[in-house]
Amino acid sequence: MLVIRLQRVGRRNDPAFRIVVTERRSKPKTGGIEILGSYHPKTKAAVLKKERILYWMSRGAKMSDTVHNLLISKGVIRGNKIDVVKTKPSVAAAALPPAEAKEAEAAKIVEAAAETAAEIAAPAIS
């Protein structure tokens, strides 16, 4: 499967990226099938080959989330941006103070134990 992704080519502390079409399982530093542009995050400068990007998309190439957001912001494609920032998995647990969270968890454990005891006792009565 083909994917359009960023390939880092900059010096240390001076990032620069190529936008390349490559095989999904290929190593990051291997040469891609085609270079579609470049992106410099410090200056926010992007040089994109719009026709070739649209060509590869029509051939079924998928995009990484970062490239997708970059192409939307530069007007190459239309759509909604994808959230690429990693979030904490348990938002509901973080909303409760620690003491209340522990009490709620303890209540669930006691309730589950009571249900298990009731299921074990029910067949003995019948």
C-alpha positions as CSV (number, residue, x, y, z in Angstrom):
1,M,0.0,0.0,0.0
2,L,1.3,3.4,-0.9
3,V,1.4,6.3,1.6
4,I,2.2,10.0,1.3
5,R,4.3,10.9,4.3
6,L,7.0,13.3,5.6
7,Q,10.7,12.3,5.4
8,R,13.1,14.3,7.6
9,V,16.1,15.7,5.7
10,G,17.2,18.6,7.9
11,R,20.2,19.2,10.1
12,R,20.2,18.8,13.8
13,N,18.0,21.5,15.4
14,D,17.0,22.7,11.9
15,P,14.2,20.4,10.7
16,A,13.2,20.1,7.1
17,F,10.9,17.5,5.6
18,R,10.3,16.1,2.1
19,I,6.8,15.0,1.2
20,V,7.2,11.6,-0.5
21,V,5.2,8.7,-1.8
22,T,6.6,5.5,-0.5
23,E,5.6,2.0,0.4
24,R,3.8,1.8,3.8
25,R,6.3,-0.7,5.4
26,S,9.5,0.9,4.0
27,K,12.1,2.3,6.4
28,P,12.0,6.1,7.0
29,K,15.3,6.9,5.3
30,T,14.8,4.8,2.2
31,G,14.2,6.6,-1.0
32,G,10.5,7.1,-1.9
33,I,8.9,6.5,-5.2
34,E,8.5,10.2,-5.9
35,I,9.2,13.5,-4.1
36,L,6.1,15.6,-4.0
37,G,7.3,18.7,-2.2
38,S,9.0,20.0,0.9
39,Y,8.1,21.6,4.2
40,H,10.1,23.7,6.6
41,P,8.3,23.9,10.0
42,K,10.4,26.8,11.4
43,T,9.4,29.2,8.5
44,K,6.1,27.4,7.7
45,A,7.2,27.4,4.0
46,A,5.9,24.6,1.9
47,V,6.6,23.8,-1.8
48,L,4.0,21.3,-3.1
49,K,3.4,19.6,-6.4
50,K,-0.4,19.8,-6.4
51,E,-1.0,17.9,-9.6
52,R,1.3,15.0,-8.6
53,I,-0.3,14.8,-5.1
54,L,-3.8,14.6,-6.6
55,Y,-2.5,12.0,-9.1
56,W,-1.2,9.7,-6.3
57,M,-4.3,10.2,-4.3
58,S,-6.4,9.1,-7.3
59,R,-4.1,6.0,-7.5
60,G,-5.1,5.1,-3.9
61,A,-2.2,6.4,-1.9
62,K,-3.2,7.2,1.7
63,M,-1.8,10.2,3.6
64,S,-0.3,10.4,7.1
65,D,-2.4,12.6,9.5
66,T,0.3,15.3,9.5
67,V,0.5,15.5,5.7
68,H,-3.3,15.5,5.5
69,N,-3.5,18.5,7.8
70,L,-0.7,20.3,5.9
71,L,-2.5,19.8,2.6
72,I,-5.7,21.2,4.0
73,S,-4.0,24.2,5.4
74,K,-2.2,24.9,2.1
75,G,-5.5,24.5,0.1
76,V,-4.5,21.4,-1.9
77,I,-7.5,19.4,-0.6
78,R,-10.6,20.2,1.3
79,G,-11.9,18.6,4.5
80,N,-11.5,18.7,8.2
81,K,-8.2,18.4,10.0
82,I,-7.3,15.3,12.0
83,D,-6.3,15.7,15.6
84,V,-2.8,14.4,15.9
85,V,-2.1,15.4,19.5
86,K,-2.1,12.4,21.8
87,T,-4.7,12.7,24.6
88,K,-4.9,11.0,27.9
89,P,-7.2,7.9,27.6
90,S,-9.3,8.3,30.7
91,V,-10.9,11.8,30.7
92,A,-13.8,10.8,32.9
93,A,-11.5,9.4,35.7
94,A,-9.4,12.6,35.6
95,A,-12.6,14.8,36.1
96,L,-13.2,13.3,39.5
97,P,-10.9,14.1,42.5
98,P,-8.7,11.2,43.5
99,A,-10.6,10.4,46.7
100,E,-14.0,10.2,44.9
101,A,-12.5,8.1,42.1
102,K,-11.2,5.6,44.6
103,E,-14.6,5.5,46.3
104,A,-16.4,4.9,43.1
105,E,-14.0,2.2,42.1
106,A,-14.4,0.5,45.5
107,A,-18.2,0.7,45.2
108,K,-18.1,-1.0,41.8
109,I,-16.0,-3.8,43.3
110,V,-18.3,-4.4,46.2
111,E,-21.3,-4.4,43.9
112,A,-19.7,-7.0,41.6
113,A,-18.8,-9.2,44.5
114,A,-22.4,-9.0,45.8
115,E,-23.8,-10.1,42.3
116,T,-21.3,-13.0,42.2
117,A,-22.3,-14.2,45.6
118,A,-26.0,-14.0,44.7
119,E,-25.4,-16.0,41.5
120,I,-23.5,-18.7,43.5
121,A,-26.3,-18.9,46.1
122,A,-29.2,-19.0,43.7
123,P,-28.6,-22.5,42.2
124,A,-28.3,-24.0,45.8
125,I,-31.8,-22.7,46.7
126,S,-33.5,-24.2,43.6
